Amino acid sequence: MGTEMVMVDEIPFPPQVNLDNKLLSLMGHAPVDKVLRVVVIKEIKGSQYGVQLENSVRDLLAEVDKYEEEEEAALEKVVDFFQSKYFKKSSVITFSFPANTATAKIVFENRLCLPRRGRRTHQLKWRMQMWVG
């Protein structure tokens, strides 16, 4: 792997996150609310993302022997959530993990920036697309 960088909103990021990072490990165990935002850089079907996420999480949990029926059921809910979504470029997926509860919250945003001129026309077209499918 080279030293290529991935550009997101003109900000360079490494192509891969180093999971051996001690800081990331410590942050994961801190007793505070945690929020992870994922910005989509290439269009992808939600079902594809959900399956990839399921496989990664299942493998990580199985590696530390913590993948049981309860985790499997929770992952199925996550996959079902992403099943009907379509992620356009610049869509945002937010994973929220409150410190005082065992549940996580997933929010999907599909942002749309409209130019000032002809804004009504763009809004109308966008609403029509939402109704049509």
Wavefront OBJ file of the C-alpha trace (Angstrom):
o trace
v 0.000 0.000 0.000
v 1.375 3.420 -0.960
v 1.038 6.746 0.749
v -1.977 7.866 -1.266
v -4.530 10.009 0.556
v -8.326 10.082 0.199
v -9.767 13.594 -0.185
v -13.038 14.358 1.642
v -14.277 17.936 1.253
v -10.722 18.911 0.241
v -9.289 17.446 3.472
v -6.765 14.597 3.068
v -7.302 11.389 5.041
v -5.305 8.148 5.071
v -6.986 5.374 3.037
v -7.144 3.094 6.077
v -7.608 3.576 9.804
v -4.934 1.901 11.900
v -6.785 -0.283 14.403
v -3.599 -0.790 16.430
v -3.678 2.863 17.485
v -3.507 3.040 21.314
v -5.474 6.329 21.402
v -8.398 4.778 19.501
v -8.366 1.832 21.883
v -8.467 4.079 24.952
v -11.248 6.239 23.496
v -13.383 3.160 22.942
v -13.307 2.309 26.646
v -13.860 5.815 28.035
v -17.175 6.217 29.972
v -18.443 9.058 27.746
v -20.896 9.400 24.861
v -19.320 8.405 21.556
v -20.306 9.563 18.080
v -18.951 8.242 14.798
v -19.808 10.028 11.543
v -19.205 8.339 8.219
v -19.213 10.514 5.088
v -19.888 8.642 1.859
v -17.293 9.421 -0.820
v -18.685 7.107 -3.526
v -22.288 6.047 -4.176
v -23.161 2.664 -2.699
v -26.294 0.670 -1.961
v -27.219 0.529 1.699
v -27.543 -3.244 1.500
v -23.900 -3.516 0.385
v -22.758 -1.266 3.225
v -24.870 -3.170 5.759
v -23.439 -6.547 4.752
v -19.851 -5.227 4.868
v -20.484 -3.689 8.290
v -22.074 -6.918 9.543
v -19.134 -9.014 8.357
v -16.555 -6.686 9.912
v -18.309 -6.438 13.272
v -19.018 -10.179 13.390
v -15.366 -10.991 12.639
v -14.098 -8.558 15.287
v -16.497 -9.911 17.923
v -15.740 -13.538 17.032
v -12.024 -12.801 17.328
v -12.479 -11.868 21.009
v -15.121 -14.584 21.549
v -18.006 -12.160 22.133
v -20.266 -13.034 19.188
v -23.405 -14.701 20.537
v -27.146 -14.766 19.763
v -27.769 -11.299 21.220
v -25.065 -9.733 19.032
v -26.325 -11.635 15.995
v -29.866 -10.284 16.527
v -28.564 -6.728 16.918
v -26.512 -7.010 13.722
v -29.579 -8.272 11.830
v -31.425 -5.091 12.874
v -28.538 -2.977 11.587
v -28.517 -4.801 8.242
v -32.316 -4.381 7.963
v -31.958 -0.640 8.646
v -29.502 -0.184 5.772
v -31.363 -2.538 3.391
v -33.628 0.106 1.809
v -31.108 2.982 1.787
v -29.061 4.313 -1.097
v -26.021 6.387 -0.195
v -25.201 9.178 -2.582
v -21.880 10.998 -2.428
v -21.725 13.244 0.683
v -24.427 11.271 2.520
v -23.726 11.071 6.246
v -24.233 8.079 8.549
v -24.015 8.887 12.259
v -23.543 6.179 14.874
v -24.231 7.393 18.408
v -23.328 5.392 21.515
v -24.590 7.055 24.736
v -22.509 6.231 27.820
v -25.482 5.533 30.092
v -27.357 3.016 27.917
v -26.642 -0.219 26.056
v -28.426 0.898 22.866
v -26.924 2.655 19.875
v -28.594 5.121 17.534
v -28.005 5.193 13.771
v -29.032 8.215 11.692
v -28.806 8.502 7.915
v -28.775 11.912 6.215
v -28.848 12.520 2.498
v -27.791 16.141 2.181
v -28.766 18.222 -0.808
v -27.247 21.635 -1.571
v -29.340 23.859 -3.812
v -28.256 26.997 -5.664
v -30.148 30.167 -4.755
v -31.402 30.778 -8.286
v -34.282 28.498 -9.239
v -34.457 27.052 -5.741
v -38.226 26.422 -5.884
v -37.810 24.396 -9.067
v -35.055 22.263 -7.501
v -37.100 21.692 -4.349
v -40.115 20.662 -6.396
v -38.031 18.230 -8.490
v -36.448 16.791 -5.335
v -39.848 16.305 -3.662
v -41.199 14.637 -6.787
v -38.252 12.232 -6.781
v -38.890 11.438 -3.127
v -42.532 10.576 -3.863
v -41.824 8.631 -7.032
v -39.077 6.567 -5.555
l 1 2 3 4 5 6 7 8 9 10 11 12 13 14 15 16 17 18 19 20 21 22 23 24 25 26 27 28 29 30 31 32 33 34 35 36 37 38 39 40 41 42 43 44 45 46 47 48 49 50 51 52 53 54 55 56 57 58 59 60 61 62 63 64 65 66 67 68 69 70 71 72 73 74 75 76 77 78 79 80 81 82 83 84 85 86 87 88 89 90 91 92 93 94 95 96 97 98 99 100 101 102 103 104 105 106 107 108 109 110 111 112 113 114 115 116 117 118 119 120 121 122 123 124 125 126 127 128 129 130 131 132 133
